[in-house]
Amino acid sequence: MDTITTITTKGQVTIPHSVRQALGTKIGDKVSFTRVLPEAKEAVIKIIPAHVVEELSGSLSSKVKENDHKKVRVEAGKLLVNKYIHKK
C-alpha cells in the first residue's frame, strides 16, 4: 500500500484513511517514530493505542507533586542540583 501525503509548514502530516483503517487507529492513539534512518530518509511509524497510554498514566513516581509544568521544571532542577552538584 503506497500512499503519499504532504508535510505542512508546521511539520505535520495526515495519515491517509486507508492507512489508518489498515492499522486500526482510533482518535487519541499516539504515533511513535522508530528506526529513523537519516541516510535513507526513512523512519518506521508505530501506532500506540490510547488505552496503553492511559494504563501507564501515573505509573511513575516522582518526588515533585505539582501540575504546573513550569514549577515542575524548577523543582526537578533543584533536585538535580542537590543530587549532582552538592556531592563533593
PDB file with one MODEL, atoms N, CA, C and O in Angstrom:
MODEL        1
ATOM      1  N   MET A   1       0.851  -1.176   0.000  1.00  0.00           N
ATOM      2  CA  MET A   1       0.000   0.000   0.000  1.00  0.00           C
ATOM      3  C   MET A   1       0.894   1.235   0.000  1.00  0.00           C
ATOM      4  O   MET A   1       1.404   1.627   1.049  1.00  0.00           O
ATOM      5  N   ASP A   2       1.085   1.839  -1.138  1.00  0.00           N
ATOM      6  CA  ASP A   2       1.860   3.071  -1.228  1.00  0.00           C
ATOM      7  C   ASP A   2       0.911   4.259  -1.270  1.00  0.00           C
ATOM      8  O   ASP A   2       0.049   4.344  -2.145  1.00  0.00           O
ATOM      9  N   THR A   3       1.071   5.169  -0.328  1.00  0.00           N
ATOM     10  CA  THR A   3       0.284   6.400  -0.330  1.00  0.00           C
ATOM     11  C   THR A   3       1.230   7.551  -0.069  1.00  0.00           C
ATOM     12  O   THR A   3       2.253   7.378   0.594  1.00  0.00           O
ATOM     13  N   ILE A   4       0.909   8.701  -0.573  1.00  0.00           N
ATOM     14  CA  ILE A   4       1.755   9.887  -0.409  1.00  0.00           C
ATOM     15  C   ILE A   4       0.937  10.977   0.259  1.00  0.00           C
ATOM     16  O   ILE A   4      -0.232  11.180  -0.069  1.00  0.00           O
ATOM     17  N   THR A   5       1.551  11.669   1.186  1.00  0.00           N
ATOM     18  CA  THR A   5       0.931  12.811   1.850  1.00  0.00           C
ATOM     19  C   THR A   5       1.970  13.925   1.909  1.00  0.00           C
ATOM     20  O   THR A   5       3.157  13.672   1.702  1.00  0.00           O
ATOM     21  N   THR A   6       1.544  15.139   2.186  1.00  0.00           N
ATOM     22  CA  THR A   6       2.418  16.312   2.164  1.00  0.00           C
ATOM     23  C   THR A   6       2.707  16.788   3.586  1.00  0.00           C
ATOM     24  O   THR A   6       1.824  16.774   4.444  1.00  0.00           O
ATOM     25  N   ILE A   7       3.937  17.205   3.829  1.00  0.00           N
ATOM     26  CA  ILE A   7       4.318  17.799   5.115  1.00  0.00           C
ATOM     27  C   ILE A   7       3.899  19.267   5.079  1.00  0.00           C
ATOM     28  O   ILE A   7       4.228  19.988   4.136  1.00  0.00           O
ATOM     29  N   THR A   8       3.169  19.710   6.113  1.00  0.00           N
ATOM     30  CA  THR A   8       2.711  21.101   6.173  1.00  0.00           C
ATOM     31  C   THR A   8       3.823  22.014   6.672  1.00  0.00           C
ATOM     32  O   THR A   8       4.895  21.546   7.056  1.00  0.00           O
ATOM     33  N   THR A   9       3.566  23.311   6.665  1.00  0.00           N
ATOM     34  CA  THR A   9       4.542  24.283   7.165  1.00  0.00           C
ATOM     35  C   THR A   9       4.825  24.097   8.651  1.00  0.00           C
ATOM     36  O   THR A   9       5.860  24.541   9.147  1.00  0.00           O
ATOM     37  N   LYS A  10       3.909  23.441   9.364  1.00  0.00           N
ATOM     38  CA  LYS A  10       4.099  23.151  10.789  1.00  0.00           C
ATOM     39  C   LYS A  10       4.767  21.797  11.007  1.00  0.00           C
ATOM     40  O   LYS A  10       4.925  21.363  12.148  1.00  0.00           O
ATOM     41  N   GLY A  11       5.165  21.120   9.915  1.00  0.00           N
ATOM     42  CA  GLY A  11       5.810  19.820  10.040  1.00  0.00           C
ATOM     43  C   GLY A  11       4.837  18.687  10.285  1.00  0.00           C
ATOM     44  O   GLY A  11       5.240  17.610  10.724  1.00  0.00           O
ATOM     45  N   GLN A  12       3.574  18.907  10.011  1.00  0.00           N
ATOM     46  CA  GLN A  12       2.553  17.895  10.259  1.00  0.00           C
ATOM     47  C   GLN A  12       2.213  17.141   8.981  1.00  0.00           C
ATOM     48  O   GLN A  12       2.351  17.664   7.875  1.00  0.00           O
ATOM     49  N   VAL A  13       1.766  15.907   9.155  1.00  0.00           N
ATOM     50  CA  VAL A  13       1.259  15.116   8.033  1.00  0.00           C
ATOM     51  C   VAL A  13      -0.062  14.486   8.450  1.00  0.00           C
ATOM     52  O   VAL A  13      -0.319  14.274   9.635  1.00  0.00           O
ATOM     53  N   THR A  14      -0.881  14.196   7.473  1.00  0.00           N
ATOM     54  CA  THR A  14      -2.126  13.473   7.722  1.00  0.00           C
ATOM     55  C   THR A  14      -1.897  12.027   7.321  1.00  0.00           C
ATOM     56  O   THR A  14      -1.446  11.745   6.211  1.00  0.00           O
ATOM     57  N   ILE A  15      -2.210  11.115   8.225  1.00  0.00           N
ATOM     58  CA  ILE A  15      -2.116   9.704   7.881  1.00  0.00           C
ATOM     59  C   ILE A  15      -3.355   9.381   7.039  1.00  0.00           C
ATOM     60  O   ILE A  15      -4.481   9.542   7.509  1.00  0.00           O
ATOM     61  N   PRO A  16      -3.155   8.933   5.813  1.00  0.00           N
ATOM     62  CA  PRO A  16      -4.299   8.671   4.939  1.00  0.00           C
ATOM     63  C   PRO A  16      -5.283   7.671   5.540  1.00  0.00           C
ATOM     64  O   PRO A  16      -4.904   6.785   6.305  1.00  0.00           O
ATOM     65  N   HIS A  17      -6.554   7.834   5.176  1.00  0.00           N
ATOM     66  CA  HIS A  17      -7.627   6.996   5.702  1.00  0.00           C
ATOM     67  C   HIS A  17      -7.340   5.518   5.502  1.00  0.00           C
ATOM     68  O   HIS A  17      -7.561   4.716   6.410  1.00  0.00           O
ATOM     69  N   SER A  18      -6.852   5.148   4.331  1.00  0.00           N
ATOM     70  CA  SER A  18      -6.602   3.725   4.057  1.00  0.00           C
ATOM     71  C   SER A  18      -5.549   3.154   5.006  1.00  0.00           C
ATOM     72  O   SER A  18      -5.636   1.992   5.403  1.00  0.00           O
ATOM     73  N   VAL A  19      -4.561   3.960   5.370  1.00  0.00           N
ATOM     74  CA  VAL A  19      -3.508   3.516   6.297  1.00  0.00           C
ATOM     75  C   VAL A  19      -4.081   3.434   7.711  1.00  0.00           C
ATOM     76  O   VAL A  19      -3.848   2.452   8.416  1.00  0.00           O
ATOM     77  N   ARG A  20      -4.829   4.459   8.132  1.00  0.00           N
ATOM     78  CA  ARG A  20      -5.452   4.442   9.469  1.00  0.00           C
ATOM     79  C   ARG A  20      -6.372   3.241   9.616  1.00  0.00           C
ATOM     80  O   ARG A  20      -6.397   2.585  10.657  1.00  0.00           O
ATOM     81  N   GLN A  21      -7.125   2.963   8.563  1.00  0.00           N
ATOM     82  CA  GLN A  21      -8.056   1.834   8.594  1.00  0.00           C
ATOM     83  C   GLN A  21      -7.297   0.511   8.680  1.00  0.00           C
ATOM     84  O   GLN A  21      -7.673  -0.371   9.453  1.00  0.00           O
ATOM     85  N   ALA A  22      -6.238   0.372   7.896  1.00  0.00           N
ATOM     86  CA  ALA A  22      -5.452  -0.866   7.896  1.00  0.00           C
ATOM     87  C   ALA A  22      -4.789  -1.099   9.256  1.00  0.00           C
ATOM     88  O   ALA A  22      -4.642  -2.242   9.691  1.00  0.00           O
ATOM     89  N   LEU A  23      -4.386  -0.002   9.931  1.00  0.00           N
ATOM     90  CA  LEU A  23      -3.711  -0.120  11.230  1.00  0.00           C
ATOM     91  C   LEU A  23      -4.695  -0.143  12.395  1.00  0.00           C
ATOM     92  O   LEU A  23      -4.302  -0.383  13.537  1.00  0.00           O
ATOM     93  N   GLY A  24      -5.961   0.105  12.114  1.00  0.00           N
ATOM     94  CA  GLY A  24      -6.974   0.078  13.173  1.00  0.00           C
ATOM     95  C   GLY A  24      -6.821   1.208  14.169  1.00  0.00           C
ATOM     96  O   GLY A  24      -7.080   1.027  15.359  1.00  0.00           O
ATOM     97  N   THR A  25      -6.398   2.384  13.694  1.00  0.00           N
ATOM     98  CA  THR A  25      -6.181   3.503  14.611  1.00  0.00           C
ATOM     99  C   THR A  25      -7.501   4.115  15.048  1.00  0.00           C
ATOM    100  O   THR A  25      -8.527   4.002  14.377  1.00  0.00           O
ATOM    101  N   LYS A  26      -7.431   4.774  16.213  1.00  0.00           N
ATOM    102  CA  LYS A  26      -8.590   5.469  16.752  1.00  0.00           C
ATOM    103  C   LYS A  26      -8.160   6.851  17.216  1.00  0.00           C
ATOM    104  O   LYS A  26      -6.972   7.100  17.425  1.00  0.00           O
ATOM    105  N   ILE A  27      -9.107   7.734  17.373  1.00  0.00           N
ATOM    106  CA  ILE A  27      -8.806   9.078  17.879  1.00  0.00           C
ATOM    107  C   ILE A  27      -8.174   8.946  19.255  1.00  0.00           C
ATOM    108  O   ILE A  27      -8.675   8.207  20.102  1.00  0.00           O
ATOM    109  N   GLY A  28      -7.086   9.653  19.481  1.00  0.00           N
ATOM    110  CA  GLY A  28      -6.388   9.603  20.773  1.00  0.00           C
ATOM    111  C   GLY A  28      -5.190   8.682  20.774  1.00  0.00           C
ATOM    112  O   GLY A  28      -4.384   8.721  21.704  1.00  0.00           O
ATOM    113  N   ASP A  29      -5.053   7.843  19.739  1.00  0.00           N
ATOM    114  CA  ASP A  29      -3.862   6.989  19.643  1.00  0.00           C
ATOM    115  C   ASP A  29      -2.627   7.867  19.466  1.00  0.00           C
ATOM    116  O   ASP A  29      -2.725   8.987  18.964  1.00  0.00           O
ATOM    117  N   LYS A  30      -1.486   7.368  19.869  1.00  0.00           N
ATOM    118  CA  LYS A  30      -0.220   8.085  19.727  1.00  0.00           C
ATOM    119  C   LYS A  30       0.584   7.458  18.595  1.00  0.00           C
ATOM    120  O   LYS A  30       0.363   6.307  18.217  1.00  0.00           O
ATOM    121  N   VAL A  31       1.521   8.239  18.064  1.00  0.00           N
ATOM    122  CA  VAL A  31       2.396   7.769  16.994  1.00  0.00           C
ATOM    123  C   VAL A  31       3.827   7.848  17.481  1.00  0.00           C
ATOM    124  O   VAL A  31       4.243   8.867  18.032  1.00  0.00           O
ATOM    125  N   SER A  32       4.584   6.777  17.280  1.00  0.00           N
ATOM    126  CA  SER A  32       5.993   6.716  17.670  1.00  0.00           C
ATOM    127  C   SER A  32       6.836   6.539  16.409  1.00  0.00           C
ATOM    128  O   SER A  32       6.534   5.699  15.562  1.00  0.00           O
ATOM    129  N   PHE A  33       7.891   7.338  16.296  1.00  0.00           N
ATOM    130  CA  PHE A  33       8.813   7.206  15.166  1.00  0.00           C
ATOM    131  C   PHE A  33      10.023   6.407  15.648  1.00  0.00           C
ATOM    132  O   PHE A  33      10.768   6.856  16.519  1.00  0.00           O
ATOM    133  N   THR A  34      10.207   5.233  15.078  1.00  0.00           N
ATOM    134  CA  THR A  34      11.311   4.372  15.489  1.00  0.00           C
ATOM    135  C   THR A  34      12.181   4.065  14.282  1.00  0.00           C
ATOM    136  O   THR A  34      11.790   4.297  13.138  1.00  0.00           O
ATOM    137  N   ARG A  35      13.353   3.545  14.554  1.00  0.00           N
ATOM    138  CA  ARG A  35      14.300   3.199  13.497  1.00  0.00           C
ATOM    139  C   ARG A  35      14.410   4.300  12.445  1.00  0.00           C
ATOM    140  O   ARG A  35      14.147   4.069  11.265  1.00  0.00           O
ATOM    141  N   VAL A  36      14.794   5.483  12.877  1.00  0.00           N
ATOM    142  CA  VAL A  36      14.969   6.602  11.958  1.00  0.00           C
ATOM    143  C   VAL A  36      16.315   6.434  11.264  1.00  0.00           C
ATOM    144  O   VAL A  36      17.353   6.353  11.921  1.00  0.00           O
ATOM    145  N   LEU A  37      16.295   6.383   9.941  1.00  0.00           N
ATOM    146  CA  LEU A  37      17.496   6.209   9.129  1.00  0.00           C
ATOM    147  C   LEU A  37      17.685   7.440   8.254  1.00  0.00           C
ATOM    148  O   LEU A  37      17.206   7.471   7.120  1.00  0.00           O
ATOM    149  N   PRO A  38      18.388   8.472   8.775  1.00  0.00           N
ATOM    150  CA  PRO A  38      18.543   9.721   8.019  1.00  0.00           C
ATOM    151  C   PRO A  38      19.186   9.528   6.647  1.00  0.00           C
ATOM    152  O   PRO A  38      18.812  10.199   5.685  1.00  0.00           O
ATOM    153  N   GLU A  39      20.150   8.615   6.558  1.00  0.00           N
ATOM    154  CA  GLU A  39      20.847   8.411   5.287  1.00  0.00           C
ATOM    155  C   GLU A  39      19.872   7.934   4.203  1.00  0.00           C
ATOM    156  O   GLU A  39      19.978   8.332   3.043  1.00  0.00           O
ATOM    157  N   ALA A  40      18.944   7.097   4.586  1.00  0.00           N
ATOM    158  CA  ALA A  40      17.978   6.542   3.642  1.00  0.00           C
ATOM    159  C   ALA A  40      16.691   7.369   3.583  1.00  0.00           C
ATOM    160  O   ALA A  40      15.804   7.100   2.773  1.00  0.00           O
ATOM    161  N   LYS A  41      16.604   8.394   4.464  1.00  0.00           N
ATOM    162  CA  LYS A  41      15.394   9.219   4.584  1.00  0.00           C
ATOM    163  C   LYS A  41      14.176   8.345   4.856  1.00  0.00           C
ATOM    164  O   LYS A  41      13.132   8.488   4.220  1.00  0.00           O
ATOM    165  N   GLU A  42      14.335   7.432   5.819  1.00  0.00           N
ATOM    166  CA  GLU A  42      13.268   6.511   6.194  1.00  0.00           C
ATOM    167  C   GLU A  42      13.065   6.500   7.708  1.00  0.00           C
ATOM    168  O   GLU A  42      13.991   6.752   8.479  1.00  0.00           O
ATOM    169  N   ALA A  43      11.849   6.206   8.104  1.00  0.00           N
ATOM    170  CA  ALA A  43      11.529   6.016   9.519  1.00  0.00           C
ATOM    171  C   ALA A  43      10.355   5.063   9.616  1.00  0.00           C
ATOM    172  O   ALA A  43       9.478   5.052   8.752  1.00  0.00           O
ATOM    173  N   VAL A  44      10.340   4.276  10.653  1.00  0.00           N
ATOM    174  CA  VAL A  44       9.218   3.382  10.914  1.00  0.00           C
ATOM    175  C   VAL A  44       8.277   4.109  11.868  1.00  0.00           C
ATOM    176  O   VAL A  44       8.710   4.664  12.878  1.00  0.00           O
ATOM    177  N   ILE A  45       6.998   4.102  11.541  1.00  0.00           N
ATOM    178  CA  ILE A  45       5.989   4.736  12.384  1.00  0.00           C
ATOM    179  C   ILE A  45       5.175   3.634  13.049  1.00  0.00           C
ATOM    180  O   ILE A  45       4.651   2.744  12.379  1.00  0.00           O
ATOM    181  N   LYS A  46       5.074   3.703  14.380  1.00  0.00           N
ATOM    182  CA  LYS A  46       4.288   2.716  15.119  1.00  0.00           C
ATOM    183  C   LYS A  46       3.132   3.430  15.812  1.00  0.00           C
ATOM    184  O   LYS A  46       3.277   4.546  16.311  1.00  0.00           O
ATOM    185  N   ILE A  47       1.995   2.765  15.829  1.00  0.00           N
ATOM    186  CA  ILE A  47       0.812   3.304  16.493  1.00  0.00           C
ATOM    187  C   ILE A  47       0.763   2.747  17.916  1.00  0.00           C
ATOM    188  O   ILE A  47       0.883   1.540  18.130  1.00  0.00           O
ATOM    189  N   ILE A  48       0.584   3.648  18.884  1.00  0.00           N
ATOM    190  CA  ILE A  48       0.440   3.247  20.280  1.00  0.00           C
ATOM    191  C   ILE A  48      -1.009   3.538  20.671  1.00  0.00           C
ATOM    192  O   ILE A  48      -1.397   4.703  20.769  1.00  0.00           O
ATOM    193  N   PRO A  49      -1.811   2.500  20.895  1.00  0.00           N
ATOM    194  CA  PRO A  49      -3.225   2.710  21.230  1.00  0.00           C
ATOM    195  C   PRO A  49      -3.391   3.577  22.479  1.00  0.00           C
ATOM    196  O   PRO A  49      -2.618   3.468  23.430  1.00  0.00           O
ATOM    197  N   ALA A  50      -4.405   4.434  22.463  1.00  0.00           N
ATOM    198  CA  ALA A  50      -4.652   5.358  23.569  1.00  0.00           C
ATOM    199  C   ALA A  50      -4.798   4.628  24.891  1.00  0.00           C
ATOM    200  O   ALA A  50      -4.345   5.130  25.920  1.00  0.00           O
ATOM    201  N   HIS A  51      -5.422   3.452  24.891  1.00  0.00           N
ATOM    202  CA  HIS A  51      -5.645   2.742  26.154  1.00  0.00           C
ATOM    203  C   HIS A  51      -4.327   2.330  26.805  1.00  0.00           C
ATOM    204  O   HIS A  51      -4.256   2.224  28.030  1.00  0.00           O
ATOM    205  N   VAL A  52      -3.284   2.096  26.011  1.00  0.00           N
ATOM    206  CA  VAL A  52      -1.973   1.747  26.572  1.00  0.00           C
ATOM    207  C   VAL A  52      -1.399   2.942  27.316  1.00  0.00           C
ATOM    208  O   VAL A  52      -0.860   2.795  28.413  1.00  0.00           O
ATOM    209  N   VAL A  53      -1.513   4.114  26.727  1.00  0.00           N
ATOM    210  CA  VAL A  53      -1.013   5.336  27.369  1.00  0.00           C
ATOM    211  C   VAL A  53      -1.790   5.600  28.643  1.00  0.00           C
ATOM    212  O   VAL A  53      -1.201   5.957  29.664  1.00  0.00           O
ATOM    213  N   GLU A  54      -3.109   5.429  28.599  1.00  0.00           N
ATOM    214  CA  GLU A  54      -3.944   5.647  29.785  1.00  0.00           C
ATOM    215  C   GLU A  54      -3.599   4.674  30.905  1.00  0.00           C
ATOM    216  O   GLU A  54      -3.621   5.046  32.078  1.00  0.00           O
ATOM    217  N   GLU A  55      -3.282   3.436  30.554  1.00  0.00           N
ATOM    218  CA  GLU A  55      -2.932   2.429  31.559  1.00  0.00           C
ATOM    219  C   GLU A  55      -1.628   2.792  32.270  1.00  0.00           C
ATOM    220  O   GLU A  55      -1.451   2.473  33.446  1.00  0.00           O
ATOM    221  N   LEU A  56      -0.716   3.458  31.557  1.00  0.00           N
ATOM    222  CA  LEU A  56       0.570   3.828  32.149  1.00  0.00           C
ATOM    223  C   LEU A  56       0.502   5.130  32.931  1.00  0.00           C
ATOM    224  O   LEU A  56       1.404   5.432  33.713  1.00  0.00           O
ATOM    225  N   SER A  57      -0.550   5.898  32.731  1.00  0.00           N
ATOM    226  CA  SER A  57      -0.684   7.185  33.393  1.00  0.00           C
ATOM    227  C   SER A  57      -0.572   7.031  34.904  1.00  0.00           C
ATOM    228  O   SER A  57      -1.308   6.258  35.518  1.00  0.00           O
ATOM    229  N   GLY A  58       0.359   7.776  35.494  1.00  0.00           N
ATOM    230  CA  GLY A  58       0.548   7.742  36.938  1.00  0.00           C
ATOM    231  C   GLY A  58       1.371   6.578  37.441  1.00  0.00           C
ATOM    232  O   GLY A  58       1.506   6.401  38.652  1.00  0.00           O
ATOM    233  N   SER A  59       1.926   5.776  36.542  1.00  0.00           N
ATOM    234  CA  SER A  59       2.681   4.604  36.983  1.00  0.00           C
ATOM    235  C   SER A  59       4.101   4.954  37.427  1.00  0.00           C
ATOM    236  O   SER A  59       4.758   4.151  38.091  1.00  0.00           O
ATOM    237  N   LEU A  60       4.572   6.133  37.070  1.00  0.00           N
ATOM    238  CA  LEU A  60       5.902   6.560  37.506  1.00  0.00           C
ATOM    239  C   LEU A  60       5.769   7.457  38.719  1.00  0.00           C
ATOM    240  O   LEU A  60       4.926   8.354  38.749  1.00  0.00           O
ATOM    241  N   SER A  61       6.589   7.217  39.706  1.00  0.00           N
ATOM    242  CA  SER A  61       6.515   8.047  40.902  1.00  0.00           C
ATOM    243  C   SER A  61       7.485   9.212  40.777  1.00  0.00           C
ATOM    244  O   SER A  61       8.470   9.146  40.041  1.00  0.00           O
ATOM    245  N   SER A  62       7.191  10.265  41.499  1.00  0.00           N
ATOM    246  CA  SER A  62       8.031  11.451  41.477  1.00  0.00           C
ATOM    247  C   SER A  62       7.996  12.102  42.850  1.00  0.00           C
ATOM    248  O   SER A  62       6.994  12.039  43.562  1.00  0.00           O
ATOM    249  N   LYS A  63       9.098  12.721  43.200  1.00  0.00           N
ATOM    250  CA  LYS A  63       9.135  13.470  44.454  1.00  0.00           C
ATOM    251  C   LYS A  63       8.446  14.820  44.282  1.00  0.00           C
ATOM    252  O   LYS A  63       8.115  15.484  45.264  1.00  0.00           O
ATOM    253  N   VAL A  64       8.230  15.223  43.028  1.00  0.00           N
ATOM    254  CA  VAL A  64       7.603  16.502  42.730  1.00  0.00           C
ATOM    255  C   VAL A  64       6.101  16.270  42.549  1.00  0.00           C
ATOM    256  O   VAL A  64       5.688  15.533  41.654  1.00  0.00           O
ATOM    257  N   LYS A  65       5.302  16.888  43.385  1.00  0.00           N
ATOM    258  CA  LYS A  65       3.848  16.752  43.315  1.00  0.00           C
ATOM    259  C   LYS A  65       3.262  18.101  42.880  1.00  0.00           C
ATOM    260  O   LYS A  65       2.859  18.904  43.721  1.00  0.00           O
ATOM    261  N   GLU A  66       3.217  18.343  41.588  1.00  0.00           N
ATOM    262  CA  GLU A  66       2.778  19.625  41.051  1.00  0.00           C
ATOM    263  C   GLU A  66       2.215  19.413  39.653  1.00  0.00           C
ATOM    264  O   GLU A  66       2.717  18.570  38.910  1.00  0.00           O
ATOM    265  N   ASN A  67       1.187  20.159  39.282  1.00  0.00           N
ATOM    266  CA  ASN A  67       0.588  20.044  37.959  1.00  0.00           C
ATOM    267  C   ASN A  67       1.092  21.100  36.986  1.00  0.00           C
ATOM    268  O   ASN A  67       0.985  20.909  35.775  1.00  0.00           O
ATOM    269  N   ASP A  68       1.638  22.210  37.478  1.00  0.00           N
ATOM    270  CA  ASP A  68       2.147  23.276  36.622  1.00  0.00           C
ATOM    271  C   ASP A  68       3.523  22.867  36.095  1.00  0.00           C
ATOM    272  O   ASP A  68       4.466  22.721  36.872  1.00  0.00           O
ATOM    273  N   HIS A  69       3.641  22.680  34.766  1.00  0.00           N
ATOM    274  CA  HIS A  69       4.889  22.159  34.205  1.00  0.00           C
ATOM    275  C   HIS A  69       6.078  23.081  34.429  1.00  0.00           C
ATOM    276  O   HIS A  69       7.211  22.608  34.510  1.00  0.00           O
ATOM    277  N   LYS A  70       5.848  24.388  34.531  1.00  0.00           N
ATOM    278  CA  LYS A  70       6.956  25.311  34.778  1.00  0.00           C
ATOM    279  C   LYS A  70       7.505  25.127  36.197  1.00  0.00           C
ATOM    280  O   LYS A  70       8.716  25.144  36.417  1.00  0.00           O
ATOM    281  N   LYS A  71       6.597  24.954  37.139  1.00  0.00           N
ATOM    282  CA  LYS A  71       7.019  24.722  38.526  1.00  0.00           C
ATOM    283  C   LYS A  71       7.714  23.368  38.646  1.00  0.00           C
ATOM    284  O   LYS A  71       8.668  23.222  39.409  1.00  0.00           O
ATOM    285  N   VAL A  72       7.237  22.386  37.895  1.00  0.00           N
ATOM    286  CA  VAL A  72       7.847  21.050  37.910  1.00  0.00           C
ATOM    287  C   VAL A  72       9.286  21.137  37.424  1.00  0.00           C
ATOM    288  O   VAL A  72      10.170  20.517  38.015  1.00  0.00           O
ATOM    289  N   ARG A  73       9.539  21.894  36.358  1.00  0.00           N
ATOM    290  CA  ARG A  73      10.907  22.027  35.834  1.00  0.00           C
ATOM    291  C   ARG A  73      11.828  22.670  36.884  1.00  0.00           C
ATOM    292  O   ARG A  73      12.969  22.244  37.065  1.00  0.00           O
ATOM    293  N   VAL A  74      11.322  23.687  37.560  1.00  0.00           N
ATOM    294  CA  VAL A  74      12.121  24.350  38.592  1.00  0.00           C
ATOM    295  C   VAL A  74      12.443  23.382  39.726  1.00  0.00           C
ATOM    296  O   VAL A  74      13.587  23.294  40.172  1.00  0.00           O
ATOM    297  N   GLU A  75      11.422  22.653  40.190  1.00  0.00           N
ATOM    298  CA  GLU A  75      11.620  21.701  41.286  1.00  0.00           C
ATOM    299  C   GLU A  75      12.547  20.556  40.869  1.00  0.00           C
ATOM    300  O   GLU A  75      13.401  20.129  41.647  1.00  0.00           O
ATOM    301  N   ALA A  76      12.376  20.065  39.647  1.00  0.00           N
ATOM    302  CA  ALA A  76      13.253  18.995  39.160  1.00  0.00           C
ATOM    303  C   ALA A  76      14.687  19.493  39.069  1.00  0.00           C
ATOM    304  O   ALA A  76      15.623  18.758  39.383  1.00  0.00           O
ATOM    305  N   GLY A  77      14.862  20.731  38.642  1.00  0.00           N
ATOM    306  CA  GLY A  77      16.202  21.321  38.584  1.00  0.00           C
ATOM    307  C   GLY A  77      16.847  21.390  39.956  1.00  0.00           C
ATOM    308  O   GLY A  77      18.038  21.114  40.106  1.00  0.00           O
ATOM    309  N   LYS A  78      16.060  21.758  40.957  1.00  0.00           N
ATOM    310  CA  LYS A  78      16.577  21.821  42.326  1.00  0.00           C
ATOM    311  C   LYS A  78      17.008  20.430  42.802  1.00  0.00           C
ATOM    312  O   LYS A  78      18.049  20.282  43.441  1.00  0.00           O
ATOM    313  N   LEU A  79      16.211  19.426  42.490  1.00  0.00           N
ATOM    314  CA  LEU A  79      16.565  18.060  42.880  1.00  0.00           C
ATOM    315  C   LEU A  79      17.858  17.611  42.208  1.00  0.00           C
ATOM    316  O   LEU A  79      18.692  16.960  42.838  1.00  0.00           O
ATOM    317  N   LEU A  80      18.026  17.954  40.935  1.00  0.00           N
ATOM    318  CA  LEU A  80      19.252  17.578  40.226  1.00  0.00           C
ATOM    319  C   LEU A  80      20.466  18.301  40.785  1.00  0.00           C
ATOM    320  O   LEU A  80      21.543  17.718  40.904  1.00  0.00           O
ATOM    321  N   VAL A  81      20.291  19.560  41.123  1.00  0.00           N
ATOM    322  CA  VAL A  81      21.396  20.315  41.738  1.00  0.00           C
ATOM    323  C   VAL A  81      21.825  19.638  43.031  1.00  0.00           C
ATOM    324  O   VAL A  81      23.012  19.426  43.276  1.00  0.00           O
ATOM    325  N   ASN A  82      20.837  19.305  43.852  1.00  0.00           N
ATOM    326  CA  ASN A  82      21.149  18.633  45.126  1.00  0.00           C
ATOM    327  C   ASN A  82      21.809  17.277  44.910  1.00  0.00           C
ATOM    328  O   ASN A  82      22.683  16.876  45.679  1.00  0.00           O
ATOM    329  N   LYS A  83      21.397  16.585  43.880  1.00  0.00           N
ATOM    330  CA  LYS A  83      21.918  15.248  43.629  1.00  0.00           C
ATOM    331  C   LYS A  83      23.343  15.276  43.076  1.00  0.00           C
ATOM    332  O   LYS A  83      24.183  14.483  43.500  1.00  0.00           O
ATOM    333  N   TYR A  84      23.622  16.176  42.140  1.00  0.00           N
ATOM    334  CA  TYR A  84      24.900  16.125  41.431  1.00  0.00           C
ATOM    335  C   TYR A  84      25.920  17.199  41.859  1.00  0.00           C
ATOM    336  O   TYR A  84      27.112  16.907  41.954  1.00  0.00           O
ATOM    337  N   ILE A  85      25.474  18.402  42.110  1.00  0.00           N
ATOM    338  CA  ILE A  85      26.429  19.466  42.389  1.00  0.00           C
ATOM    339  C   ILE A  85      26.875  19.462  43.845  1.00  0.00           C
ATOM    340  O   ILE A  85      28.041  19.739  44.126  1.00  0.00           O
ATOM    341  N   HIS A  86      26.000  19.164  44.751  1.00  0.00           N
ATOM    342  CA  HIS A  86      26.339  19.229  46.169  1.00  0.00           C
ATOM    343  C   HIS A  86      27.018  17.975  46.695  1.00  0.00           C
ATOM    344  O   HIS A  86      27.267  17.864  47.896  1.00  0.00           O
ATOM    345  N   LYS A  87      27.320  17.032  45.817  1.00  0.00           N
ATOM    346  CA  LYS A  87      28.043  15.827  46.234  1.00  0.00           C
ATOM    347  C   LYS A  87      29.539  16.044  45.998  1.00  0.00           C
ATOM    348  O   LYS A  87      30.062  15.697  44.939  1.00  0.00           O
ATOM    349  N   LYS A  88      30.208  16.607  46.969  1.00  0.00           N
ATOM    350  CA  LYS A  88      31.653  16.850  46.851  1.00  0.00           C
ATOM    351  C   LYS A  88      32.407  16.093  47.897  1.00  0.00           C
ATOM    352  O   LYS A  88      33.634  16.174  47.954  1.00  0.00           O
TER     353      LYS A  88
ENDMDL
END
